[in-house]
């Protein structure tokens, strides 16, 4: 099985089906994501649900797509 390629904008743009640019807290979510990536943390707390969300950097480093519908999946799916 060949894993999909990384998207060109994999670190800065979440999959649109998993976080709409129109989401009322999209800017805050992306700010939290960027802070976690910059701090080299694998996750950040979602401001709406409180759940931990994997960063795109963590998912890319893992080197495969788990097909779980991750918000920041870096792969072309």
C-alpha positions in Angstrom: 0.0 0.0 0.0 1.4 3.4 -1.0 0.6 6.3 1.2 -0.7 9.5 -0.4 1.5 12.4 -1.1 1.6 15.5 1.2 -0.6 18.3 0.1 1.2 21.5 -1.0 -0.4 23.5 1.8 -0.4 20.7 4.4 0.8 22.6 7.4 -1.1 25.9 7.0 -4.5 24.7 5.6 -6.7 22.1 7.2 -8.8 19.8 5.0 -11.8 22.0 4.0 -14.3 19.2 4.7 -12.9 18.9 8.3 -12.6 22.6 9.1 -14.6 25.0 7.0 -13.0 28.4 6.4 -16.4 29.8 7.4 -16.3 28.1 10.9 -16.9 30.9 13.4 -13.8 30.0 15.3 -11.5 29.0 12.4 -9.0 31.8 13.1 -8.7 30.8 16.7 -8.4 27.1 15.8 -5.6 27.8 13.3 -3.8 30.1 15.7 -3.8 27.2 18.3 -2.6 24.9 15.6 0.3 27.2 14.5 1.3 27.7 18.2 1.4 23.9 18.7 3.4 23.4 15.5 5.9 26.1 16.5 6.3 24.6 20.0 6.7 21.1 18.4 3.7 19.8 20.3 1.8 16.8 18.8 -1.6 18.2 19.7 -3.6 21.3 20.7 -6.9 21.6 22.6 -9.9 22.3 20.4 -11.5 25.5 21.7 -15.0 24.2 21.0 -14.9 20.6 22.2 -11.9 20.6 24.4 -10.6 17.4 22.7 -7.0 17.1 21.7 -6.4 17.5 17.9 -3.3 16.2 16.2 -1.2 18.8 14.3 -0.4 18.5 10.7 3.3 18.3 11.6 2.7 15.3 13.9 0.6 13.6 11.3 3.2 14.2 8.6 6.1 12.9 10.8 4.1 9.8 11.5 4.4 9.1 7.7 1.1 7.5 6.9 -2.6 8.4 6.7 -4.7 6.6 9.3 -7.9 7.4 7.3 -9.7 8.6 10.5 -10.7 12.0 9.1 -8.1 14.1 11.0 -8.7 17.8 10.8 -5.1 18.6 9.8 -4.4 15.5 7.7 -1.5 16.5 5.6 -2.1 14.0 2.8 -3.8 14.2 -0.5 -7.0 12.2 0.2 
